[in-house]
Structures are given as structure tokens and as C-alpha cells.
Amino acid sequence: ACAVHCRYCFRRQYPYSEEPRRLEDWEPAMAEIESSPEIHEVILSGGDPLVLNDHRLAQLCQRISRIPHITRLRIHTRLPIVLPSRITTELCSLLTSLPLQVLVVVHANHAAEIRNDCLAALQQLVRAGLPVLNQAVLLRNINDTADAQEQLSLSLVNAGVMPYYLHQLDRVAGTQHFEVPQSVGQQIISALQARLPGYAVPRYVQEIPGATGKTPVLHERT
């Protein structure tokens, strides 16, 4: 499950209650990964893996780390933003003790979210030696200006977090009022490229059904 239900999420109707709850219930997935030596990275995401307590999270991560060809573990989480107290010394020790390269991808949409306890949580992850990246969703009347995106990127970089993705909104039921035209998103990225160093400009991407990864939103040729 997730700690919060984002109104714009494409998984807003996902039946989380039907997901496996015991470690042994994940064995079919582990067996599939073990039989696929071309897989080198596992992503824990959606629902939020940090809603697990440290004991259960450690069990899952250690099981993944025993797969010989897995070298990286990516944890996608919104908890450092919405529940910063979840980031503890014990959690950081758990993640850094794994025999894998662990990356943490957080989800902040606006600079106003990165304040006080949230900032401290992000910095704690960074000080522990964990690479931390951010992905945001472009949302109408929330962060759909160059100024808002610039403030977000600078707040992230100042916390030691790298802007990673800016997502075009997924078109799912009940989210139309959040949608921003891609042309506006492209203008925002162009403005950021003129204002910020390259590492502070997120990649503007979208989800395409059937695609194997994120698809860049490119400027249309005229």
C-alpha cells in the first residue's frame, strides 16, 4: 500500500489488498528474476516499499540480494516527503548494509514540500551515502510554471537530491483537471535549461503503453 493516495496517480484504483503479504508469496517473482540473468536491477515501487517495517523490508531486500546477477536495488518512495519520520538511522543502516548498490527515488512535486523535517530526512539519506533522486509529475495550477520547477530543482539540489524525471500526467479517470499540455511542459524545460546547470534539469518523460521504459517528451520540429 501507499502512505497517501495521490489524486493524480495512475494506480489510484489498484487493488493493493490483493497483493502478496508474506515473503514466501513473492517466491514466484523471485524465481522469475532468478531465471532471467539479463536482469541486473530490481525496483521496489507502487505501493510504497517503506510502509513495510524494517524487519520485513530487510527480509525482502536480503532475499533479492541473494540473486547472483542482481547488482542494484532501487527503492521508489514518497515517505521521505509525506512521512519524514520513517527515515531513521536504523533504516539507513539497513539499506547501506546490503551487498547491492541501493538508490532511493523520492517523489516531490513542489518546493513547498521540502521543508524542515522533510529536508532533514532527505539529507539523512544522502549523508548515509545513498544516491537520492527525485521524480515529479507536471500538474496544472500546482507546478506548471518555470519558476515553480526552478524552485523545486534548486530545493532538491541544495538537499543533495538530483532531479531525475518530470512526468507528463498519465491520462486516467478523474485526473483531467491536472493535465498540462505537452507544449507547456516543453517550454518549461527550455526555460530550466537556460536558468540551471544541466544536472539540475529533470528529464521530461511520459509513459507509453507497451514501451519498455520512459519515453522522452521531445520538442516538435517545425
Secondary structure in CASP SS format (residue, H / E / C, confidence):
PFRMAT SS
TARGET T0000
AUTHOR 0000-0000-0000
METHOD secondary structure of the structure
MODEL  1
A C 1.00
C C 1.00
A C 1.00
V C 1.00
H C 1.00
C C 1.00
R C 1.00
Y C 1.00
C C 1.00
F C 1.00
R C 1.00
R C 1.00
Q C 1.00
Y C 1.00
P C 1.00
Y H 1.00
S H 1.00
E H 1.00
E C 1.00
P C 1.00
R C 1.00
R C 1.00
L H 1.00
E H 1.00
D H 1.00
W H 1.00
E H 1.00
P H 1.00
A H 1.00
M H 1.00
A H 1.00
E H 1.00
I H 1.00
E H 1.00
S C 1.00
S C 1.00
P C 1.00
E C 1.00
I C 1.00
H C 1.00
E E 1.00
V E 1.00
I E 1.00
L E 1.00
S C 1.00
G C 1.00
G C 1.00
D C 1.00
P H 1.00
L H 1.00
V H 1.00
L C 1.00
N C 1.00
D H 1.00
H H 1.00
R H 1.00
L H 1.00
A H 1.00
Q H 1.00
L H 1.00
C H 1.00
Q H 1.00
R H 1.00
I H 1.00
S H 1.00
R C 1.00
I C 1.00
P C 1.00
H C 1.00
I C 1.00
T C 1.00
R E 1.00
L E 1.00
R E 1.00
I E 1.00
H E 1.00
T C 1.00
R C 1.00
L H 1.00
P H 1.00
I H 1.00
V H 1.00
L C 1.00
P H 1.00
S H 1.00
R H 1.00
I C 1.00
T C 1.00
T H 1.00
E H 1.00
L H 1.00
C H 1.00
S H 1.00
L H 1.00
L H 1.00
T H 1.00
S C 1.00
L C 1.00
P C 1.00
L C 1.00
Q E 1.00
V E 1.00
L E 1.00
V E 1.00
V E 1.00
V E 1.00
H C 1.00
A C 1.00
N C 1.00
H C 1.00
A H 1.00
A H 1.00
E H 1.00
I C 1.00
R C 1.00
N C 1.00
D H 1.00
C H 1.00
L H 1.00
A H 1.00
A H 1.00
L H 1.00
Q H 1.00
Q H 1.00
L H 1.00
V H 1.00
R H 1.00
A C 1.00
G C 1.00
L C 1.00
P C 1.00
V E 1.00
L E 1.00
N E 1.00
Q E 1.00
A E 1.00
V E 1.00
L C 1.00
L C 1.00
R C 1.00
N C 1.00
I C 1.00
N C 1.00
D C 1.00
T C 1.00
A H 1.00
D H 1.00
A H 1.00
Q H 1.00
E H 1.00
Q H 1.00
L H 1.00
S H 1.00
L H 1.00
S H 1.00
L H 1.00
V H 1.00
N H 1.00
A C 1.00
G C 1.00
V C 1.00
M E 1.00
P E 1.00
Y E 1.00
Y E 1.00
L E 1.00
H E 1.00
Q C 1.00
L C 1.00
D C 1.00
R C 1.00
V C 1.00
A C 1.00
G C 1.00
T C 1.00
Q H 1.00
H H 1.00
F H 1.00
E C 1.00
V C 1.00
P C 1.00
Q H 1.00
S H 1.00
V H 1.00
G H 1.00
Q H 1.00
Q H 1.00
I H 1.00
I H 1.00
S H 1.00
A H 1.00
L H 1.00
Q H 1.00
A H 1.00
R H 1.00
L C 1.00
P C 1.00
G H 1.00
Y H 1.00
A H 1.00
V C 1.00
P C 1.00
R E 1.00
Y E 1.00
V E 1.00
Q E 1.00
E C 1.00
I C 1.00
P C 1.00
G C 1.00
A C 1.00
T C 1.00
G C 1.00
K C 1.00
T E 1.00
P E 1.00
V C 1.00
L C 1.00
H C 1.00
E C 1.00
R C 1.00
T C 1.00
END
